[in-house]
C-alpha cells in the first residue's frame, strides 16, 4: 500500500516486540496467587471479560482462591444474524464500532458531512453522532427492514441510542450505487460498512468501479474507511480490498482490532492526500480503544506476508467472493 506508514515504523515495532518479550517473562515468573500479574486466558478472553465487566453484567461470584482468581458472570446479549451469519453481539459490538468510526474521525479535520453506506442497525451512526461538529449524516442501507428494526425494536433502539431519530440524520432505503449515481453531494468522511463479499453481488461492492464512484463524492480533504474482513481468517480478502482501494488512486492505511465475537478484524483507510504523521486523541467518550491508537496499525509479519497474494477486484475480473469462499472454510 502507498502512504507514509508512519504508525508502523521500525521503532514502534521494535518497542512492541521488546514489551511483548518482557511481558512474556513476567508471566512466566509470576506467582499464580498474584491475580494482578497472572493471566491464563488468551487476549480474546481478557478483552471479552473487560467489556462484560464494563457494562455491569451480574456478578454471581468474584474472589481469589489459594490458586487462582475466580469470576462467575451472568451475561445476556442481543445478536443480529443475517442469513445465519452473526452481524453483531451487544457484548462486544462497541469494540468494532469505536475502532471503525473514531480512528478516521481522529484523522479528519472537518466532520461537517458524513456518509454511511450500510450500517442500517444505527451502531456506527451512534458513534458518529458523539461529535458535536457533525452537521449532517446520510445513512444508506439497501434493506428497509433493517432500518425498521433499528428504529422500532426497543432493544435495538436503546442499543443504537436512538441514532436514527437525530435531526442531523437522513435515512435512505436504497442501493448504495443508485444513491451515489443520483446524489451530487461530497462528504468529509465516508464509512463503508458492507457485508462480507460472500457472493458476486456483494463482491462487486468492493470493486475498483465502486470505489471510484465513492471517490467522486469525497471532499478534497476527506477520508474513507472500509470494513475489510479479518486479516487473520481471510487475509487475501483483507489485503485485496486494500489493494483495490490503492489502485483506485488513494493513499491507504490499514488497521485492525480484536473483537471476541469475530476475532481479529480489519479496516482500511483511504484518502486523496497523504495521511498526517500523528493521530489525535479521540475527544469523545469511548471505552474500548487503546490509549495509543498507533497500536492498531501494527501487524505481525505473518499477516503482512499475505499482501503479495492480493488481487485487484474489478467488475471484469471479479474474484473476491471466490477467494472469500476458499478462506472462510
C-alpha positions in Angstrom: 0.0 0.0 0.0 1.2 3.5 -0.6 1.2 6.2 2.0 3.6 7.1 4.8 3.1 4.1 7.1 4.5 6.2 10.0 2.5 4.3 12.5 4.3 1.0 11.5 7.8 2.4 11.9 10.5 0.1 12.9 10.9 1.9 16.2 7.3 1.2 17.1 7.6 -2.5 16.1 10.8 -3.0 18.0 9.3 -1.3 21.0 6.3 -3.6 20.8 8.4 -6.7 20.4 10.6 -5.7 23.4 7.5 -5.1 25.5 6.0 -8.4 24.4 9.2 -10.3 25.4 9.2 -8.5 28.8 5.6 -9.3 29.4 6.1 -13.0 28.5 9.0 -13.2 31.0 6.8 -11.6 33.7 4.1 -14.1 33.0 6.5 -17.0 33.3 7.8 -15.7 36.6 4.5 -14.5 38.1 3.1 -16.2 41.2 -0.3 -17.9 40.5 -1.6 -16.4 43.7 -0.9 -12.9 42.5 -4.1 -12.2 40.4 -2.7 -8.8 39.3 0.1 -10.4 37.2 -1.1 -13.8 36.4 -3.2 -14.3 33.2 -4.2 -17.8 32.0 -6.8 -16.7 29.4 -5.7 -15.6 25.9 -6.1 -12.0 24.7 -9.6 -12.6 23.4 -10.7 -13.9 26.8 -9.3 -10.8 28.5 -10.9 -8.3 26.1 -14.3 -10.1 26.4 -14.1 -10.1 30.2 -13.1 -6.5 30.3 -16.1 -5.5 28.1 -18.5 -7.7 30.1 -17.4 -6.0 33.3 -17.7 -2.6 31.7 -21.4 -3.0 31.1 -22.0 -4.3 34.6 -23.3 -7.8 33.9 -24.5 -9.6 37.0 -21.6 -10.9 39.1 -22.5 -14.3 40.6 -19.1 -14.7 42.3 -15.9 -12.8 42.5 -13.0 -13.9 44.6 -9.5 -15.3 45.0 -8.8 -18.9 45.9 -5.4 -20.2 47.1 -4.6 -20.9 43.4 -6.4 -18.5 41.1 -8.7 -15.6 40.6 -12.3 -16.6 40.1 -15.1 -14.6 38.4 -18.6 -16.0 37.6 -20.8 -13.7 35.5 -24.3 -13.9 34.1 -24.5 -12.2 30.8 -27.2 -11.8 28.2 -26.7 -10.2 24.8 -28.6 -9.0 21.7 -27.5 -10.6 18.5 -28.4 -9.9 14.9 -27.9 -12.7 12.3 -28.4 -12.1 8.5 -28.7 -15.3 6.5 -27.5 -17.2 9.7 -24.3 -15.1 9.8 -23.6 -13.1 13.0 -23.6 -9.4 12.4 -23.1 -8.2 16.0 -23.3 -9.1 19.6 -24.2 -6.4 22.1 -21.5 -7.8 24.4 -18.7 -6.5 22.2 -20.1 -4.6 19.2 -18.6 -1.3 20.6 -15.1 -2.7 20.1 -15.9 -2.9 16.3 -17.8 0.4 16.0 -15.4 2.5 18.1 -12.4 1.4 16.1 -14.4 1.8 12.9 -15.5 5.3 13.5 -13.2 7.1 15.9 -9.9 6.3 14.1 -10.9 8.1 10.9 -12.6 10.8 12.9 -9.3 11.4 14.7 -7.6 11.8 11.3 -10.0 14.2 9.6 -10.2 17.9 10.4 -13.8 18.5 9.1 -16.8 16.4 10.2 -19.5 18.6 8.6 -20.9 16.0 6.2 -20.7 12.2 6.8 -22.0 9.3 4.6 -22.6 5.8 6.0 -23.1 3.1 3.4 -24.6 0.0 5.0 -24.8 0.1 8.8 -28.6 0.2 8.9 -28.5 -1.0 12.5 -27.5 2.5 13.5 -24.5 1.5 15.6 -21.8 3.2 13.6 -24.1 6.2 13.4 -24.3 6.2 17.2 -20.6 6.8 17.3 -20.6 9.4 14.6 -23.2 11.5 16.4 -21.0 11.8 19.5 -19.2 14.6 17.7 -20.9 18.0 18.1 -19.3 19.4 14.9 -21.1 16.8 12.8 -23.7 18.8 10.9 -25.3 16.2 8.6 -25.2 12.5 8.1 -26.7 10.4 5.2 -27.3 6.8 6.1 -27.9 4.5 3.2 -28.9 0.8 3.6 -30.5 -1.3 0.9 -32.7 -3.2 3.4 -35.7 -1.2 4.6 -36.5 -4.0 7.1 -33.1 -3.5 8.9 -33.8 0.2 9.1 -37.3 -0.5 10.5 -35.8 -2.8 13.2 -33.2 -0.1 14.1 -35.9 2.4 14.7 -38.8 0.3 16.0 -37.4 -2.6 18.1 -37.0 -1.1 21.6 -33.9 -3.1 22.5 -32.1 -2.1 19.2 -33.2 1.5 19.6 -31.7 1.5 23.1 -28.5 -0.1 21.8 -28.1 2.5 19.0 -29.1 5.3 21.4 -31.9 6.5 19.1 -29.4 7.4 16.5 -31.8 7.2 13.5 -34.0 9.9 15.2 -31.3 12.5 15.4 -32.3 15.7 13.5 -28.9 15.7 11.7 -29.6 12.3 10.0 -31.3 11.5 6.8 -32.0 7.8 6.2 -32.3 6.2 2.8 -33.5 2.7 2.0 -31.6 2.4 -1.3 -28.9 0.5 -3.0 -25.6 2.4 -2.4 -24.7 2.5 -6.1 -28.1 4.0 -7.0 -27.7 6.6 -4.2 -24.3 7.6 -5.4 -25.3 7.9 -9.0 -28.1 10.3 -8.3 -26.5 12.2 -5.4 -24.2 15.2 -6.1 -23.0 15.8 -2.5 -19.4 15.5 -1.3 -18.5 14.2 2.2 -15.8 14.7 4.7 -15.9 11.1 5.8 -17.4 8.1 4.1 -18.0 5.0 6.2 -18.4 1.8 4.2 -20.0 -0.9 6.3 -21.0 -3.5 3.6 -21.5 -7.2 4.4 -18.7 -9.7 3.7 -18.1 -10.5 0.0 -19.8 -13.9 0.1 -21.3 -13.8 -3.4 -20.7 -11.9 -6.7 -23.1 -9.1 -5.9 -21.5 -8.4 -2.5 -18.0 -8.7 -4.0 -18.9 -6.1 -6.6 -19.4 -3.6 -3.7 -15.6 -3.9 -3.1 -14.7 -3.4 -6.7 -12.5 -0.8 -8.4 -15.5 0.7 -10.1 -17.4 1.0 -6.8 -14.5 2.7 -5.1 -14.1 5.1 -8.0 -17.8 6.1 -7.6 -17.2 6.6 -3.9 -14.1 8.7 -4.6 -16.2 11.1 -6.8 -18.2 12.0 -3.7 -15.2 12.6 -1.4 -14.3 16.1 -0.4 -10.8 17.4 -1.1 -9.5 16.7 2.4 -11.9 13.8 3.1 -11.3 10.2 4.1 -12.9 6.8 3.5 -12.9 3.9 6.0 -14.0 0.5 4.8 -14.7 -2.6 6.9 -12.5 -5.2 5.2 -12.9 -8.6 6.9 -10.4 -10.4 9.0 -6.6 -10.1 8.3 -6.2 -13.4 10.2 -9.0 -15.6 8.9 -9.4 -14.1 5.4 -6.1 -12.3 4.8 -6.1 -12.3 1.0 -9.6 -10.8 1.0 -8.4 -8.2 3.5 -5.3 -7.2 1.6 -7.2 -7.3 -1.8 -9.7 -4.7 -0.6 -6.8 -2.5 0.4 -5.0 -3.1 -2.9 -8.2 -2.3 -4.8 -8.6 1.0 -2.9 -4.9 1.8 -3.7 -5.4 1.1 -7.4 -8.4 3.5 -7.4 -5.8 6.2 -6.7 -6.0 6.6 -2.9 -3.3 6.8 -0.3 -4.1 4.0 2.1 -3.5 2.8 5.6 -4.6 -0.4 7.3 -5.5 -1.2 10.9 -7.3 -3.9 12.9 -8.6 -4.8 16.3 -9.7 -7.9 18.2 -13.4 -8.5 18.7 -14.1 -11.6 20.7 -17.3 -12.5 18.6 -15.3 -12.3 15.3 -11.6 -12.5 16.2 -9.0 -10.2 14.6 -11.0 -7.7 12.4 -9.6 -5.2 9.9 -10.3 -1.9 8.3 -8.7 0.2 5.5 -8.5 4.0 5.4 -8.3 5.8 2.0 -7.6 9.4 1.2 -6.7 11.6 -1.7 -3.8 13.1 0.3 -1.0 11.6 2.4 -2.0 10.8 6.0 -0.9 13.1 8.9 2.1 11.9 10.8 0.3 11.9 14.2 -3.0 10.5 15.4 -5.0 12.9 17.5 -6.6 11.8 20.8 -10.2 10.8 20.5 -12.2 13.7 22.0 -15.4 11.9 22.7 -16.3 9.1 25.2 -15.3 5.6 24.2 -14.2 2.7 26.4 -12.7 0.1 24.1 -9.9 1.9 22.2 -6.3 1.7 23.3 -4.7 4.9 24.6 -2.2 4.6 21.8 -4.2 4.3 18.6 -1.0 3.6 16.7 -1.0 0.1 18.1 -4.0 -0.7 15.9 -1.8 -0.1 12.8 0.8 -2.8 13.8 0.6 -6.2 12.0 2.6 -9.3 12.6 4.9 -10.3 9.8 2.9 -13.5 9.0 -0.2 -11.3 8.4 1.8 -8.9 6.3 3.2 -11.8 4.2 -0.3 -12.3 2.6 -0.1 -8.9 0.9 1.8 -10.4 -2.0 -1.3 -12.7 -2.8 -3.7 -9.7 -3.0 -5.6 -9.1 -6.2 -7.3 -6.0 -7.7 -11.1 -6.7 -7.6 -12.7 -5.2 -10.7 -16.0 -6.0 -12.4 -14.3 -7.5 -15.4 -12.2 -9.7 -13.0 -14.4 -10.3 -10.0 -12.6 -12.7 -7.7 -13.1 -11.5 -4.2 -16.1 -13.8 -3.5 -14.2 -16.9 -4.7 -11.2 -16.0 -2.5 -13.6 -15.4 0.4 -15.2 -18.9 0.0 -11.8 -20.6 0.0 -10.5 -18.7 3.0 -13.7 -18.9 5.2 -13.8 -22.7 5.2 
